[in-house]
Amino acid sequence: MGISTTLLYKFRKAGMPYHQLPGGRPYYLVDEVIVWLRNAGYRQEKIWTK
């Protein structure tokens, strides 16, 4: 999605959906994340902003 790690952690703290297998790294489904961003009031201009 072209976002910084700082923004990723900000989104996760705000409740962005992710999945994780036991003992594995988290992964994200782009469609779920985009729906969450829009429902949370973010919009994409050059970057995702609220």
N, CA, C and O atoms as a GROMACS GRO file, in nm:
protein
  200
    1MET      N    1   0.082  -0.120   0.000
    1MET     CA    2   0.000   0.000   0.000
    1MET      C    3   0.086   0.126   0.000
    1MET      O    4   0.034   0.236  -0.018
    2GLY      N    5   0.213   0.111   0.020
    2GLY     CA    6   0.301   0.226   0.013
    2GLY      C    7   0.294   0.317   0.135
    2GLY      O    8   0.303   0.439   0.121
    3ILE      N    9   0.276   0.259   0.255
    3ILE     CA   10   0.271   0.342   0.376
    3ILE      C   11   0.395   0.314   0.461
    3ILE      O   12   0.459   0.210   0.447
    4SER      N   13   0.427   0.408   0.549
    4SER     CA   14   0.543   0.392   0.636
    4SER      C   15   0.510   0.297   0.750
    4SER      O   16   0.393   0.270   0.779
    5THR      N   17   0.613   0.245   0.814
    5THR     CA   18   0.590   0.157   0.928
    5THR      C   19   0.526   0.234   1.043
    5THR      O   20   0.447   0.177   1.118
    6THR      N   21   0.558   0.362   1.056
    6THR     CA   22   0.497   0.443   1.161
    6THR      C   23   0.346   0.451   1.140
    6THR      O   24   0.269   0.437   1.235
    7LEU      N   25   0.305   0.474   1.017
    7LEU     CA   26   0.163   0.481   0.987
    7LEU      C   27   0.096   0.344   1.003
    7LEU      O   28  -0.018   0.336   1.049
    8LEU      N   29   0.166   0.239   0.967
    8LEU     CA   30   0.113   0.104   0.986
    8LEU      C   31   0.084   0.078   1.134
    8LEU      O   32  -0.023   0.027   1.168
    9TYR      N   33   0.178   0.111   1.222
    9TYR     CA   34   0.157   0.090   1.365
    9TYR      C   35   0.046   0.179   1.419
    9TYR      O   36  -0.029   0.137   1.508
   10LYS      N   37   0.034   0.300   1.368
   10LYS     CA   38  -0.075   0.389   1.407
   10LYS      C   39  -0.210   0.327   1.370
   10LYS      O   40  -0.304   0.328   1.451
   11PHE      N   41  -0.220   0.274   1.248
   11PHE     CA   42  -0.343   0.209   1.205
   11PHE      C   43  -0.374   0.085   1.289
   11PHE      O   44  -0.488   0.064   1.327
   12ARG      N   45  -0.272   0.004   1.317
   12ARG     CA   46  -0.294  -0.116   1.399
   12ARG      C   47  -0.344  -0.080   1.538
   12ARG      O   48  -0.433  -0.146   1.591
   13LYS      N   49  -0.287   0.024   1.596
   13LYS     CA   50  -0.329   0.068   1.729
   13LYS      C   51  -0.474   0.116   1.726
   13LYS      O   52  -0.546   0.102   1.825
   14ALA      N   53  -0.516   0.171   1.613
   14ALA     CA   54  -0.653   0.220   1.597
   14ALA      C   55  -0.752   0.108   1.566
   14ALA      O   56  -0.872   0.132   1.560
   15GLY      N   57  -0.701  -0.014   1.546
   15GLY     CA   58  -0.791  -0.128   1.525
   15GLY      C   59  -0.794  -0.186   1.386
   15GLY      O   60  -0.887  -0.260   1.352
   16MET      N   61  -0.695  -0.156   1.304
   16MET     CA   62  -0.692  -0.210   1.168
   16MET      C   63  -0.688  -0.363   1.173
   16MET      O   64  -0.612  -0.421   1.251
   17PRO      N   65  -0.769  -0.430   1.089
   17PRO     CA   66  -0.772  -0.576   1.093
   17PRO      C   67  -0.646  -0.640   1.035
   17PRO      O   68  -0.591  -0.594   0.935
   18TYR      N   69  -0.602  -0.746   1.101
   18TYR     CA   70  -0.491  -0.826   1.050
   18TYR      C   71  -0.510  -0.969   1.096
   18TYR      O   72  -0.592  -0.997   1.183
   19HIS      N   73  -0.436  -1.058   1.037
   19HIS     CA   74  -0.443  -1.200   1.069
   19HIS      C   75  -0.304  -1.247   1.108
   19HIS      O   76  -0.204  -1.188   1.066
   20GLN      N   77  -0.299  -1.353   1.188
   20GLN     CA   78  -0.169  -1.403   1.230
   20GLN      C   79  -0.182  -1.552   1.261
   20GLN      O   80  -0.269  -1.593   1.337
   21LEU      N   81  -0.095  -1.630   1.200
   21LEU     CA   82  -0.090  -1.771   1.231
   21LEU      C   83  -0.011  -1.788   1.360
   21LEU      O   84   0.074  -1.703   1.390
   22PRO      N   85  -0.035  -1.892   1.438
   22PRO     CA   86   0.039  -1.911   1.563
   22PRO      C   87   0.190  -1.906   1.539
   22PRO      O   88   0.244  -1.982   1.458
   23GLY      N   89   0.256  -1.818   1.610
   23GLY     CA   90   0.401  -1.806   1.598
   23GLY      C   91   0.449  -1.741   1.471
   23GLY      O   92   0.569  -1.739   1.445
   24GLY      N   93   0.358  -1.687   1.392
   24GLY     CA   94   0.396  -1.627   1.264
   24GLY      C   95   0.384  -1.476   1.264
   24GLY      O   96   0.337  -1.416   1.361
   25ARG      N   97   0.427  -1.417   1.156
   25ARG     CA   98   0.417  -1.272   1.139
   25ARG      C   99   0.275  -1.236   1.100
   25ARG      O  100   0.206  -1.315   1.036
   26PRO      N  101   0.231  -1.115   1.137
   26PRO     CA  102   0.097  -1.073   1.096
   26PRO      C  103   0.093  -1.047   0.945
   26PRO      O  104   0.192  -1.008   0.884
   27TYR      N  105  -0.023  -1.069   0.888
   27TYR     CA  106  -0.043  -1.037   0.748
   27TYR      C  107  -0.177  -0.967   0.731
   27TYR      O  108  -0.266  -0.981   0.815
   28TYR      N  109  -0.190  -0.894   0.624
   28TYR     CA  110  -0.305  -0.807   0.601
   28TYR      C  111  -0.369  -0.841   0.468
   28TYR      O  112  -0.300  -0.868   0.370
   29LEU      N  113  -0.501  -0.839   0.465
   29LEU     CA  114  -0.575  -0.856   0.341
   29LEU      C  115  -0.613  -0.715   0.294
   29LEU      O  116  -0.688  -0.644   0.361
   30VAL      N  117  -0.561  -0.677   0.179
   30VAL     CA  118  -0.573  -0.539   0.131
   30VAL      C  119  -0.719  -0.495   0.125
   30VAL      O  120  -0.751  -0.383   0.166
   31ASP      N  121  -0.808  -0.579   0.076
   31ASP     CA  122  -0.949  -0.540   0.066
   31ASP      C  123  -1.008  -0.509   0.204
   31ASP      O  124  -1.082  -0.412   0.219
   32GLU      N  125  -0.975  -0.592   0.306
   32GLU     CA  126  -1.023  -0.567   0.442
   32GLU      C  127  -0.969  -0.435   0.496
   32GLU      O  128  -1.042  -0.358   0.559
   33VAL      N  129  -0.843  -0.410   0.471
   33VAL     CA  130  -0.779  -0.288   0.522
   33VAL      C  131  -0.840  -0.165   0.458
   33VAL      O  132  -0.867  -0.067   0.527
   34ILE      N  133  -0.862  -0.167   0.328
   34ILE     CA  134  -0.921  -0.052   0.259
   34ILE      C  135  -1.062  -0.024   0.310
   34ILE      O  136  -1.098   0.091   0.333
   35VAL      N  137  -1.142  -0.129   0.329
   35VAL     CA  138  -1.277  -0.111   0.384
   35VAL      C  139  -1.268  -0.052   0.525
   35VAL      O  140  -1.344   0.038   0.559
   36TRP      N  141  -1.176  -0.103   0.607
   36TRP     CA  142  -1.160  -0.050   0.742
   36TRP      C  143  -1.119   0.097   0.739
   36TRP      O  144  -1.173   0.177   0.815
   37LEU      N  145  -1.024   0.132   0.653
   37LEU     CA  146  -0.978   0.271   0.643
   37LEU      C  147  -1.095   0.364   0.608
   37LEU      O  148  -1.112   0.469   0.669
   38ARG      N  149  -1.173   0.325   0.511
   38ARG     CA  150  -1.286   0.410   0.469
   38ARG      C  151  -1.389   0.420   0.580
   38ARG      O  152  -1.440   0.530   0.607
   39ASN      N  153  -1.420   0.309   0.647
   39ASN     CA  154  -1.518   0.312   0.756
   39ASN      C  155  -1.467   0.389   0.876
   39ASN      O  156  -1.547   0.445   0.951
   40ALA      N  157  -1.336   0.395   0.896
   40ALA     CA  158  -1.276   0.468   1.009
   40ALA      C  159  -1.262   0.617   0.977
   40ALA      O  160  -1.218   0.694   1.063
   41GLY      N  161  -1.300   0.658   0.858
   41GLY     CA  162  -1.297   0.800   0.824
   41GLY      C  163  -1.171   0.846   0.753
   41GLY      O  164  -1.151   0.967   0.735
   42TYR      N  165  -1.085   0.753   0.712
   42TYR     CA  166  -0.965   0.792   0.638
   42TYR      C  167  -0.998   0.803   0.490
   42TYR      O  168  -1.091   0.739   0.441
   43ARG      N  169  -0.922   0.885   0.421
   43ARG     CA  170  -0.937   0.896   0.276
   43ARG      C  171  -0.798   0.899   0.214
   43ARG      O  172  -0.701   0.940   0.278
   44GLN      N  173  -0.789   0.855   0.093
   44GLN     CA  174  -0.659   0.849   0.027
   44GLN      C  175  -0.647   0.966  -0.070
   44GLN      O  176  -0.722   0.978  -0.167
   45GLU      N  177  -0.551   1.050  -0.039
   45GLU     CA  178  -0.514   1.155  -0.133
   45GLU      C  179  -0.380   1.109  -0.189
   45GLU      O  180  -0.377   1.019  -0.274
   46LYS      N  181  -0.272   1.167  -0.144
   46LYS     CA  182  -0.143   1.112  -0.180
   46LYS      C  183  -0.107   1.000  -0.083
   46LYS      O  184  -0.047   0.899  -0.121
   47ILE      N  185  -0.145   1.020   0.043
   47ILE     CA  186  -0.132   0.916   0.146
   47ILE      C  187  -0.266   0.907   0.218
   47ILE      O  188  -0.352   0.993   0.199
   48TRP      N  189  -0.285   0.806   0.300
   48TRP     CA  190  -0.409   0.793   0.376
   48TRP      C  191  -0.408   0.895   0.489
   48TRP      O  192  -0.316   0.897   0.571
   49THR      N  193  -0.511   0.981   0.494
   49THR     CA  194  -0.523   1.083   0.598
   49THR      C  195  -0.663   1.084   0.654
   49THR      O  196  -0.757   1.033   0.592
   50LYS      N  197  -0.677   1.141   0.770
   50LYS     CA  198  -0.809   1.148   0.832
   50LYS      C  199  -0.862   1.288   0.823
   50LYS      O  200  -0.973   1.315   0.870
   0.00000   0.00000   0.00000
